[in-house]
Amino acid sequence: MNPRIAFIGAPLLTLVYGVIRLLSEHGPGLGWTTGHIAFLVALGLYGVVLIQLDRHTFTGFTVVGFAGLLAFAAQFVIDLVVGFMAADRAEMSDLFGRVYDTPGLDLLVRQAGPPLFYLALFAIMTHLASQRRIPFWIPVAVLVASVLPAFNLDLLPVSAVIILIAFAATVREIVDLEQARP
């Protein structure tokens, strides 16, 4: 796979999810399913991004990033299953309550797990910036994009656009230059 596809596709699919989330009713149906599938594909592409970045850093943060991606994926698979099982938003709430009553599951897949991906991405980008392989503004942009959805999930599309801009610059600085070498 061309790494550019992952660097551009992951934030674009995150943007798709964020926009669908804003426009849908947050309940079972086509919008819920389509948005969640788009984000699951984005998570796979973010995995490719982590692998590509790891080729330049070797810091071990990739493992932390994959732990975060797995937590995200578990959360979104649960969301999809609940969406398929429920007839309406009220039934979804009931099902979510029963699923997340499992001790430690909420902490793992919704609270502590997913931020590990953003932490790792920020650490990797900071490492690359400290080596002067990418401009210093990229890790700052990744940090801002990572924090925005924590304040309000409606900011996810803005976050995705910021990541898209940062990744486009990263591709130009890392991937394209690497491919240009003899």
N, C-alpha and C positions, 0 to 999 in steps of 0.2 A: 504494500500500500504506500502510495505517495504520502509522506508525512504532512504535506500541506493540507491534504484532505482532513486529517485529524485536527490540525491546529485551527483551521477555519470552520470545519463542520461541527466540532464540539460546541463552541460558543453560539453558532447559528442555531443549532438544535435546542440549546438552552434558551435562546431568544424565542424560538417557536413555542416551547413549553410555557415560558413566562407570559407571552401574549395570549395564548389559549387560556391560561389560568386567569388572566385579567378579564377575558371576554366570556368565560363560561360561568356556570352556576355552582361550581365546586361540588358537583354531585355525580352520580353514576350516569354514564352516557358516552356519546361519541367524543365530546370535548375532553372529558376526563381521561378516557382511554387513549386518545390520540396524543394528548399532551404528555402523559406518563410514558408512553412508548417512545416518543421523541426524546425525552430526557434519559431514558434507559440507553438508547443508542448513543446519546451524547456522552454518557458515562463511559461506554466502551471506547469512544474516541478519546476521551480524556486519559484513559489508560494508555493508549498509543502515544499521546503527548508526553505522559510521564516517562515512558520508556525512551522516547527520543531525547528528552531532556537529561535523563540519567546517563546517556552516552557521553554527556559533556560535564557532568558533575561528580558522579560516583560518591555521593554523600550519604546514601542510605535513606534519604528522605522519600525515595520512590516507594519503599515498603510502607512508610507511614501514609503516603498518598493513596496507595492501593487499599489500605485498611479503611480509609475514609470513603473511597469509591465503593467498596463492598458494603459498607453501612448504608450509603446512599441507595445502592441497588436493592438491598433488602427492604428498605423503606418503600421504595417505589414498586417493588413486586407486591408487597403487602397492600399498598394502595390499589394496585390493579386488581388483585384478588378480591379485596373488599368491594371495589367498584363493580366487579362482575357479579358478586353474590347479593348485593343490596338492590332493593327496588327504588329507594329514595335516600335523600340526605339523612333523614332520621335513622333509618336502618343502618346506614354507613356509620354513623356516630356510635350506635350500639355495638356494631361489629368491631370498630376500632377500639372501643373500650374493652371488649373482651380480649382482643389480641394483645393490646398493650398492658393488660393486667399481668401478663407474664413477667415475673420479676427480672429486672435488668434490661428487658427488651427495649423499652422506651429510651432509656439512657444510652444504650448501644447504637440503635439505628436512627434515632431522631435527635438526640441531644449532643452526645460526645463524639460519636463516630463520624458523621459527615464533616464537621469542621477540620478533622485531620487532613482531608484532601486539600482544603484551602491553606492550612498551615504548611503542608509539604510543598505546595505549589509556590507559596510566598518564599519559603526557605530556599528552594531550588533557584528561583528567579533572583533572589538576593545574592546567592552564591555566584551565579553567572554575572551579575552586575559587578560584584566585588572583583571578579576576574577581568572586568572590562570587555566581556563578550557580548553584553547587551547594554543598552542605555539604562541609567539609574532610575529613570521614570517608570520603567516596566514593573519592577517589584512594587513600587508605590501604587501604580494603577491596579495591580493584582490585589494588593491589600485593601484598597478602597472597594473594589468590586466584590471582594470576599465578605466585607463587613456590611455592605448595603442591605442585602436580603435579611440579615439578622435584625435590622431595625424594622424592616417592613418587607414582606415577601412581594408586595406589589412593585418593589424596586428591582426585581429580578431581571426584567428586560434591560434596564439601564446597566445593571451589573454585567449582563451578557455582552452588551455592546462594548463596554470598557475592556472586558477580557478579549473580545474579538480584535480590538485595536492593538492591545498588548501582544496578542499572539501573532498578529500579522507582522508586527515589527520584529518579533522573536524569530519568525520564519525567515525573514529577510536577513537577519543578523547571524543566525545559526545554521538553519537548514540549507538555505540557498548558497551561502558561502561554502559550506561543507561539500555540497554537490558540485560546486565550481572548481574545487581543488582537483589537480590531476591525480 
